[in-house]
Amino acid sequence: MQPLQFLAGVLDPGLRFLADLGGPPPSQEARRFLLCVAMQESGPGLEARYQGSPSSNAGPARGFYQFESGGGVSGVLTHEASSDLAAKVCTALVVQRQEAAVWRALEGNDLLATCFARLLLWTDPPPLPTTEDEAWEAYAERLWRPGAPHRDAWHMNWQTASETVERAPLVA
């Protein structure tokens, strides 16, 4: 999927859905960061809905943002900043507010995946990152904490995300 298609068809609808439930309003900074994360985690072509895709031997991460059950899913469900909104998202999307149920649903439910990615970002105390270096630190050291970080890929993904978000401004 092209980044512009992902932004219009997956990311923006998820951010609006979360805002409608009382979550943070969509912002250019959140759009850029989450688009970059999705490309970093699922490939620049945004093709991997599960870790190791297209292999039949799936790894432990699910959704375009590659959440693991005991990691991001558990964190969003239990963190004081996100747990109430996570419960609202689960209720609205008819997903049990249970770690295993959310984790299984992430692979095919783009609204759920985007909401959980934005809620994970919501748990981070610093302001939304506005530079590539701030975003890398938030991604690699505080939020996603990948086992095999690829800083070289981040640079290209950040550039692409920045250009994409600039070309497609927020629609109210």
Short mmCIF file of the C-alpha atoms (twelve columns), coordinates in Angstrom:
data_MODEL
# 
_entry.id   MODEL 
# 
loop_
_atom_site.group_PDB 
_atom_site.id 
_atom_site.type_symbol 
_atom_site.label_atom_id 
_atom_site.label_alt_id 
_atom_site.label_comp_id 
_atom_site.label_asym_id 
_atom_site.label_seq_id 
_atom_site.Cartn_x 
_atom_site.Cartn_y 
_atom_site.Cartn_z 
_atom_site.pdbx_PDB_model_num 
ATOM 1   C CA . MET A 1   0.000   0.000   0.000  1 
ATOM 2   C CA . GLN A 2   1.301   3.459   -0.790 1 
ATOM 3   C CA . PRO A 3   1.876   5.817   2.188  1 
ATOM 4   C CA . LEU A 4   -0.762  8.260   0.921  1 
ATOM 5   C CA . GLN A 5   -3.328  5.435   0.670  1 
ATOM 6   C CA . PHE A 6   -2.410  4.283   4.181  1 
ATOM 7   C CA . LEU A 7   -2.791  7.799   5.528  1 
ATOM 8   C CA . ALA A 8   -6.213  8.297   3.931  1 
ATOM 9   C CA . GLY A 9   -7.598  4.780   4.393  1 
ATOM 10  C CA . VAL A 10  -6.107  3.548   7.666  1 
ATOM 11  C CA . LEU A 11  -4.368  6.192   9.756  1 
ATOM 12  C CA . ASP A 12  -6.702  9.182   9.456  1 
ATOM 13  C CA . PRO A 13  -9.904  7.162   9.980  1 
ATOM 14  C CA . GLY A 14  -8.374  5.586   13.088 1 
ATOM 15  C CA . LEU A 15  -7.282  8.928   14.516 1 
ATOM 16  C CA . ARG A 16  -10.737 10.437  13.884 1 
ATOM 17  C CA . PHE A 17  -12.426 7.386   15.431 1 
ATOM 18  C CA . LEU A 18  -10.323 7.723   18.587 1 
ATOM 19  C CA . ALA A 19  -10.982 11.476  18.787 1 
ATOM 20  C CA . ASP A 20  -14.725 10.835  18.477 1 
ATOM 21  C CA . LEU A 21  -14.445 8.587   21.541 1 
ATOM 22  C CA . GLY A 22  -12.818 11.398  23.536 1 
ATOM 23  C CA . GLY A 23  -9.201  10.698  22.621 1 
ATOM 24  C CA . PRO A 24  -6.584  13.157  21.459 1 
ATOM 25  C CA . PRO A 25  -7.460  15.108  18.319 1 
ATOM 26  C CA . PRO A 26  -5.600  14.187  15.126 1 
ATOM 27  C CA . SER A 27  -2.483  16.261  14.563 1 
ATOM 28  C CA . GLN A 28  0.157   16.541  11.889 1 
ATOM 29  C CA . GLU A 29  2.785   15.423  14.412 1 
ATOM 30  C CA . ALA A 30  0.877   12.263  15.372 1 
ATOM 31  C CA . ARG A 31  0.132   11.469  11.713 1 
ATOM 32  C CA . ARG A 32  3.800   11.811  10.705 1 
ATOM 33  C CA . PHE A 33  5.081   9.775   13.659 1 
ATOM 34  C CA . LEU A 34  2.565   6.944   13.289 1 
ATOM 35  C CA . LEU A 35  2.985   6.750   9.511  1 
ATOM 36  C CA . CYS A 36  6.736   6.497   10.026 1 
ATOM 37  C CA . VAL A 37  6.276   3.772   12.670 1 
ATOM 38  C CA . ALA A 38  3.948   1.792   10.401 1 
ATOM 39  C CA . MET A 39  6.496   1.925   7.557  1 
ATOM 40  C CA . GLN A 40  9.313   1.027   9.941  1 
ATOM 41  C CA . GLU A 41  7.405   -1.919  11.381 1 
ATOM 42  C CA . SER A 42  5.534   -3.204  8.302  1 
ATOM 43  C CA . GLY A 43  7.938   -2.191  5.546  1 
ATOM 44  C CA . PRO A 44  7.971   0.947   3.408  1 
ATOM 45  C CA . GLY A 45  5.252   -0.617  1.234  1 
ATOM 46  C CA . LEU A 46  3.065   -1.127  4.323  1 
ATOM 47  C CA . GLU A 47  2.492   -4.778  3.520  1 
ATOM 48  C CA . ALA A 48  3.011   -6.683  6.790  1 
ATOM 49  C CA . ARG A 49  -0.049  -7.171  9.004  1 
ATOM 50  C CA . TYR A 50  1.872   -9.685  11.106 1 
ATOM 51  C CA . GLN A 51  5.533   -10.141 11.955 1 
ATOM 52  C CA . GLY A 52  7.315   -12.150 9.304  1 
ATOM 53  C CA . SER A 53  4.602   -11.608 6.697  1 
ATOM 54  C CA . PRO A 54  4.082   -13.189 4.181  1 
ATOM 55  C CA . SER A 55  5.497   -16.288 5.886  1 
ATOM 56  C CA . SER A 56  3.117   -18.940 7.179  1 
ATOM 57  C CA . ASN A 57  5.191   -18.931 10.357 1 
ATOM 58  C CA . ALA A 58  3.998   -15.673 11.951 1 
ATOM 59  C CA . GLY A 59  6.007   -13.968 14.657 1 
ATOM 60  C CA . PRO A 60  4.563   -12.436 17.818 1 
ATOM 61  C CA . ALA A 61  3.649   -8.960  16.482 1 
ATOM 62  C CA . ARG A 62  0.314   -8.014  14.861 1 
ATOM 63  C CA . GLY A 63  -1.158  -5.135  12.875 1 
ATOM 64  C CA . PHE A 64  0.588   -2.566  10.716 1 
ATOM 65  C CA . TYR A 65  2.185   -1.133  13.874 1 
ATOM 66  C CA . GLN A 66  3.373   -4.601  14.991 1 
ATOM 67  C CA . PHE A 67  2.088   -4.807  18.564 1 
ATOM 68  C CA . GLU A 68  3.038   -7.741  20.753 1 
ATOM 69  C CA . SER A 69  0.602   -9.118  23.303 1 
ATOM 70  C CA . GLY A 70  2.713   -8.622  26.413 1 
ATOM 71  C CA . GLY A 71  4.226   -5.376  25.133 1 
ATOM 72  C CA . GLY A 72  2.209   -2.633  23.481 1 
ATOM 73  C CA . VAL A 73  -1.177  -4.307  23.880 1 
ATOM 74  C CA . SER A 74  -0.716  -4.847  27.601 1 
ATOM 75  C CA . GLY A 75  0.763   -1.382  28.030 1 
ATOM 76  C CA . VAL A 76  -2.141  0.412   26.360 1 
ATOM 77  C CA . LEU A 77  -4.741  -1.664  28.209 1 
ATOM 78  C CA . THR A 78  -3.207  -0.974  31.628 1 
ATOM 79  C CA . HIS A 79  -1.477  2.431   31.492 1 
ATOM 80  C CA . GLU A 80  -3.335  5.084   33.492 1 
ATOM 81  C CA . ALA A 81  -3.209  7.527   30.556 1 
ATOM 82  C CA . SER A 82  -4.702  5.089   28.037 1 
ATOM 83  C CA . SER A 83  -6.719  2.377   29.805 1 
ATOM 84  C CA . ASP A 84  -10.066 4.210   29.866 1 
ATOM 85  C CA . LEU A 85  -9.821  5.160   26.186 1 
ATOM 86  C CA . ALA A 86  -8.655  1.648   25.299 1 
ATOM 87  C CA . ALA A 87  -11.780 0.300   26.991 1 
ATOM 88  C CA . LYS A 88  -13.966 2.679   24.961 1 
ATOM 89  C CA . VAL A 89  -12.223 1.612   21.737 1 
ATOM 90  C CA . CYS A 90  -12.686 -2.071  22.543 1 
ATOM 91  C CA . THR A 91  -16.357 -1.581  23.385 1 
ATOM 92  C CA . ALA A 92  -17.031 0.448   20.243 1 
ATOM 93  C CA . LEU A 93  -15.291 -2.132  18.041 1 
ATOM 94  C CA . VAL A 94  -16.797 -5.138  19.842 1 
ATOM 95  C CA . VAL A 95  -13.429 -6.521  20.919 1 
ATOM 96  C CA . GLN A 96  -13.083 -7.987  24.410 1 
ATOM 97  C CA . ARG A 97  -10.956 -5.752  26.596 1 
ATOM 98  C CA . GLN A 98  -8.533  -8.590  27.164 1 
ATOM 99  C CA . GLU A 99  -4.905  -8.771  26.073 1 
ATOM 100 C CA . ALA A 100 -5.230  -11.937 23.960 1 
ATOM 101 C CA . ALA A 101 -8.459  -10.806 22.271 1 
ATOM 102 C CA . VAL A 102 -7.057  -7.400  21.334 1 
ATOM 103 C CA . TRP A 103 -3.806  -8.937  20.092 1 
ATOM 104 C CA . ARG A 104 -5.674  -11.370 17.816 1 
ATOM 105 C CA . ALA A 105 -7.936  -8.619  16.460 1 
ATOM 106 C CA . LEU A 106 -5.090  -6.214  15.617 1 
ATOM 107 C CA . GLU A 107 -4.045  -8.096  12.487 1 
ATOM 108 C CA . GLY A 108 -7.262  -7.382  10.612 1 
ATOM 109 C CA . ASN A 109 -8.811  -4.427  12.423 1 
ATOM 110 C CA . ASP A 110 -7.106  -1.267  11.217 1 
ATOM 111 C CA . LEU A 111 -9.203  1.051   13.409 1 
ATOM 112 C CA . LEU A 112 -8.190  -0.917  16.484 1 
ATOM 113 C CA . ALA A 113 -4.535  -1.024  15.442 1 
ATOM 114 C CA . THR A 114 -4.372  2.713   14.774 1 
ATOM 115 C CA . CYS A 115 -6.180  3.567   18.002 1 
ATOM 116 C CA . PHE A 116 -3.786  1.415   20.022 1 
ATOM 117 C CA . ALA A 117 -0.753  2.903   18.264 1 
ATOM 118 C CA . ARG A 118 -2.001  6.435   19.016 1 
ATOM 119 C CA . LEU A 119 -2.793  5.469   22.597 1 
ATOM 120 C CA . LEU A 120 0.707   4.078   23.063 1 
ATOM 121 C CA . LEU A 121 2.041   7.434   21.872 1 
ATOM 122 C CA . TRP A 122 -0.434  9.118   24.275 1 
ATOM 123 C CA . THR A 123 1.260   7.341   27.222 1 
ATOM 124 C CA . ASP A 124 4.590   9.042   26.471 1 
ATOM 125 C CA . PRO A 125 4.995   12.107  28.738 1 
ATOM 126 C CA . PRO A 126 7.123   14.278  26.400 1 
ATOM 127 C CA . PRO A 127 5.350   16.337  23.721 1 
ATOM 128 C CA . LEU A 128 4.769   14.689  20.350 1 
ATOM 129 C CA . PRO A 129 8.061   14.456  18.475 1 
ATOM 130 C CA . THR A 130 8.601   17.077  15.794 1 
ATOM 131 C CA . THR A 131 12.080  16.131  14.576 1 
ATOM 132 C CA . GLU A 132 13.499  12.904  13.213 1 
ATOM 133 C CA . ASP A 133 15.850  12.493  16.192 1 
ATOM 134 C CA . GLU A 134 13.094  13.097  18.776 1 
ATOM 135 C CA . ALA A 135 10.854  10.642  16.950 1 
ATOM 136 C CA . TRP A 136 13.578  8.002   16.800 1 
ATOM 137 C CA . GLU A 137 14.181  8.345   20.534 1 
ATOM 138 C CA . ALA A 138 10.457  8.005   21.285 1 
ATOM 139 C CA . TYR A 139 10.143  5.004   18.970 1 
ATOM 140 C CA . ALA A 140 13.360  3.129   19.739 1 
ATOM 141 C CA . GLU A 141 13.955  3.939   23.392 1 
ATOM 142 C CA . ARG A 142 10.576  4.576   25.010 1 
ATOM 143 C CA . LEU A 143 7.619   3.220   23.066 1 
ATOM 144 C CA . TRP A 144 8.147   0.411   20.526 1 
ATOM 145 C CA . ARG A 145 11.672  -0.531  21.673 1 
ATOM 146 C CA . PRO A 146 12.371  -2.908  18.772 1 
ATOM 147 C CA . GLY A 147 14.746  -5.790  19.328 1 
ATOM 148 C CA . ALA A 148 16.619  -5.002  16.103 1 
ATOM 149 C CA . PRO A 149 16.289  -1.256  15.490 1 
ATOM 150 C CA . HIS A 150 17.136  -0.041  11.989 1 
ATOM 151 C CA . ARG A 151 18.086  3.614   12.248 1 
ATOM 152 C CA . ASP A 152 19.062  3.775   8.562  1 
ATOM 153 C CA . ALA A 153 15.531  2.737   7.526  1 
ATOM 154 C CA . TRP A 154 14.040  5.255   9.973  1 
ATOM 155 C CA . HIS A 155 15.640  8.162   8.115  1 
ATOM 156 C CA . MET A 156 13.997  7.235   4.803  1 
ATOM 157 C CA . ASN A 157 10.686  6.424   6.487  1 
ATOM 158 C CA . TRP A 158 10.699  9.760   8.350  1 
ATOM 159 C CA . GLN A 159 11.347  11.623  5.086  1 
ATOM 160 C CA . THR A 160 8.548   9.764   3.315  1 
ATOM 161 C CA . ALA A 161 6.133   10.263  6.218  1 
ATOM 162 C CA . SER A 162 6.966   13.971  6.399  1 
ATOM 163 C CA . GLU A 163 6.420   14.482  2.678  1 
ATOM 164 C CA . THR A 164 3.207   12.431  2.692  1 
ATOM 165 C CA . VAL A 165 1.669   14.296  5.615  1 
ATOM 166 C CA . GLU A 166 2.639   17.620  4.062  1 
ATOM 167 C CA . ARG A 167 0.930   16.622  0.782  1 
ATOM 168 C CA . ALA A 168 -2.227  15.504  2.579  1 
ATOM 169 C CA . PRO A 169 -3.163  18.009  5.272  1 
ATOM 170 C CA . LEU A 170 -5.647  17.193  7.997  1 
ATOM 171 C CA . VAL A 171 -9.270  17.366  6.974  1 
ATOM 172 C CA . ALA A 172 -11.574 18.578  9.728  1 
# 
